[in-house]
Amino acid sequence: MQADALLSQAELDFIQDMQHSPQLNLADPVSSLRVNGDRRLNELLTRLIANEQVTLQANFNNQQLSFPLQLVEDEFHALHLQLGSPDIYEDGPMLRPWRLSLERPSPLLGDHGQASDLWVRDISFKGVLLEVRGNAKAPSRFDLRFAPGDVPPIGLRGVLRRRINARHAAYDLSQTPAEEIERLREYILQAHRQAHPELHAQPAF
């Protein structure tokens, strides 16, 4: 190596090792997607995503994952496709959202963090099964926060779908704000990763 070189051989070797590291060459599989195809097909796909709700669907072990596709603009004003957190469904006689059953029920919280009499037992991005504790009766609707473990509170608005018995009721979450549903999807996706590690495992290179 020449005496006036800016980098030592050890530094050059380190940079080359970093560039060829498989971990650095793996993109986050849920964050972005590059589509290579015919120009006309790409233009059609771009128009559809800009004006309609377009999803990418995958089936795995009697489960269906539906990823929303959206267009994002980078700092160079180029458009890219991006995948959002998926809606997860269970196949069966009817296609229904995958429900996370909590090992320990978690109370819904009020504005000041106080526990309510409504405790979450099962939850999906569409609805929630609540256990009603104390002397309370299942309300016709609620506007409370879901904060299991160390998860920042997720605001939920539920509308009664049916009372199952004196202590359990099912609620629809369709009136919950979209940004809160997106946070709920992300929480459910993390739980799905733990329940089905074989699906979410990183590919080996």
Beta strands, then each sheet from edge to edge (+ up, - down):
strand 1: 54-60
strand 2: 63-73
strand 3: 79-83
strand 4: 87-90
strand 5: 96-97
strand 6: 100-109
strand 7: 115-123
strand 8: 127-132
strand 9: 141-146
strand 10: 154-163
strand 11: 168-172
sheet 1: 1+ 2- 3+
sheet 2: 1+ 2- 4+ 5-
sheet 3: 6+ 7- 8+ 11- 10+ 9- 6+
end
